[in-house]
Every structure is written in structure tokens, then in C-alpha cells.
Amino acid sequence: MSNVPTPLAPPTRVLLGPGPSTTDPRVLAALALPTVGHLDPYFLRVMDEVRDMSRVVFGTKNELTFPMSGTGSAGMETCLVNLIERGDRVLVGKNGVFGTRMAEVARRAGAEVTVAEGEWGRALTPQAFRDAAGGAQFKLLCVVHAETSTGARTEIAPLRAVADELGAMLLVDCVTSVGGLPVELDAWGVDAAYSGTQKCLSCPPGLSPVSFSARGQEVLAARKTPVQSWYLDLSLIANYWGSERAYHHTAPINMLYGLHEALRLVLDEGLEARFARHATNARALCTGLEAMGLELVVPADERLAPLTAVRVPDGIDEAAVRANLLAEHDLEIGGGLGPLAGKVWRIGLMGASSKRANVELCLTALSSALAVQGFAPRGDAIAASAAAYA
Ligand SMILES: *Cc1c(COP(=O)(O)O)cnc(C)c1O
């Protein structure tokens, strides 16, 4: 049996990219607990607790709230294929990769899609949606709260009024905001939302919490045609997560243990304290990067705490910098996507990854990786970040 591979021994990386973030050791330990059956009374209790804790991080009392099996994109697809029937008019905000993806999924689900275009690296304004709508009515207004491809944050609360003008439900991508930024589905009047486990919840990728308002649930119940995807059909899956506990697909038991622990850690820290931690570390990182002479992509008041995009200086080979960080410092940061490919780095400070030691590691390692290519930092990044903490 000499051709059997050796057991895995992955390197321990510091994950400061756009996701996954570093998994908390307590979450890794939960993933390794004994697997029980998906209808075991013990597991039903796990499900109930995951659902209750998911409601808290979403800021909602929505009955229909639970994690879908699959990554954040599965949550996106779940919301869109369940809410859309062929020919429905859907307005999608697009100022980065994930708005672009929502528009594509909506089109494939049979919607007539209108796009509200925004600049990559800026927030979307209510006016951008009004202008794109041109006075027409829509079934659904879709928007990304935290656009991880650029680091821009769009205010959701003002979009409720826009959705009302258009006769539309409001669907929000909260993949990078849940657990890192305030999310208030009920206060904002959101009808449907989805998130993911591997960003600010610091659980490995694999689950996507979703939530539907009473109005969203009414629209699901009133569908004239069956949901095109059997696997993502909420009318079937809700029977498993609801009181019937009817088999649909086998829940990923151990992933739900992991999410249970990740949500417990969020609630134990406290939402306010967690948001403050994300904000403080992001501010210190930005201060340090600017002290080095680097330019940030997003204006200060539209920036995301969990993700900072920074421009690659002229003449620097951005991929070589990332390779150096990985090889020399076990540190992962992200490159740019779409029109920003090759032009920016994306530095995530999400969940367990958001801590002062990581901010300092990132600033030190980036300075030395840039020095290899002859870039001389303008000032002392560590001193500047320390001043931001003071
Ligand atoms: C990561 C991400 C997604 C997709 O999640 P996957 O887990 O990669 O499928 C969707 N939206 C946003 C804003 C994201 O950051």
C-alpha cells in the first residue's frame, strides 16, 4: 500500500484574506465531536439552539431562520430561486463581484434583471437604485451590505423606503457583515437575507444562515410554480427545520456543531464588543497602511471593518508580495477581483483573525515583502498603528 497518501498535516496559516478567516480552536474542537444521527433528539436540540443564535446575529425574530447546507453562494441562490418566478422583475445593486453574482443568479432563475450600477470601491446610494428603476415596479430589490471584493459598505436602512416605492421586497447579502458589523434585519425592514460561516463567524466554509420575514414567507407560500431547485426548495427544507422534522437531505451534522460553537463564541463576547473589536483593529490597520505610504481604495466613512482594500504601488508585482507573505510569514492576504485584479490587495480582519497581533504582523510582513521589491515605506507603520490603539 505504498501509494496511500500520508495523513494530512496542513500548515498553520494566519488567514487575513477575504475569507476563510482563521477558525477558532474551540470551533475546530466542536467539529471533532461524535457524529449523531440527523434526527437524534440530541441533534434536534443543537438545531434549535443554532436557529435561536442565528436570529440574534441577524437582529431578527423571523420564524424562518436557519443555516442552509452550502457556502454563502448557496444562501444567495436559496434566496433568489425561492423568491423569483420566471419573468419577475428584479433590481440588483452592483458595485463589486457579489452584486454581479446576484444579478447572474437572478437571471438564471428566470428574472428580468435591471442593474443599479455603482463604482467599485464606493457604497451604493438610494438614488442609484431609484435612477436605475426609472419609475418601474419590481418584485425584489437586491443589495450586498458588505462588498468583500472592494471593502465598501452600503447602508441598508435607507433602502427600505426605496423598495417600498418600487413595490419590492428587500433582499440583503450579509455574508461578510454578520458577526463583524451591526446587522438589524427587523429594524431595517429586510425581507430576506443570507450569510456565511467562514467570514466574521470564524467557522470553516460550509453553511449559510438564511432568514425570511413574514412577508418573505407569504411570497414563498404564494408561489404559482415549484422552486426550480429541489435541493434549495425552502418549502421542503422548512419541514425539517420546523416542527415536523421531516427528512429532506442529511444535515451536515458536524458542521452544525462547528457553527453552534462559533455562534456561542459571538454571543459570549457580546455583539457590541465584537463590533468594537472589528472597528478598532481595522482603524489601526488603515492608519498603519497609510503611514507606510499606501493608498486605501474606499473613503473612510464607507469602509468595512472586516475588509480593507489597499492599492498596489506602481511597479510592484502584487502576486510576488502575496507569495512572499505566505512563504516567509505563513500569512495569507487576498488579491483583487474583476476590474481590481492586479491593482489591490484585500486584507481581512474577520472574527478570530481580527486582533492586534495580526494587525502588527500584517504591517511588519507587508513592509518587508515590499522592501524586497525596493519599495521604501514612508513612515513607521507599527508606531502609527500603536497611536491608533492608544
Ligand atoms: C464570500 C462571499 C459570498 C460567497 O460566499 P462563498 O462562501 O464563497 O460561497 C457572497 N457574498 C459576499 C459578500 C461574500 O463576501
The ligand as an ORCA input file, in Angstrom:
! r2SCAN-3c Opt
* xyz 0 1
  C     -17.760     35.262      0.341
  C     -18.983     35.977     -0.099
  C     -20.032     35.340     -0.778
  C     -19.953     33.920     -1.233
  O     -19.702     33.044     -0.218
  P     -18.984     31.647     -0.526
  O     -18.872     31.081      0.840
  O     -17.677     31.959     -1.167
  O     -19.878     30.866     -1.411
  C     -21.158     36.076     -1.099
  N     -21.235     37.381     -0.785
  C     -20.254     38.037     -0.155
  C     -20.409     39.478      0.157
  C     -19.090     37.354      0.204
  O     -18.099     38.004      0.826
*
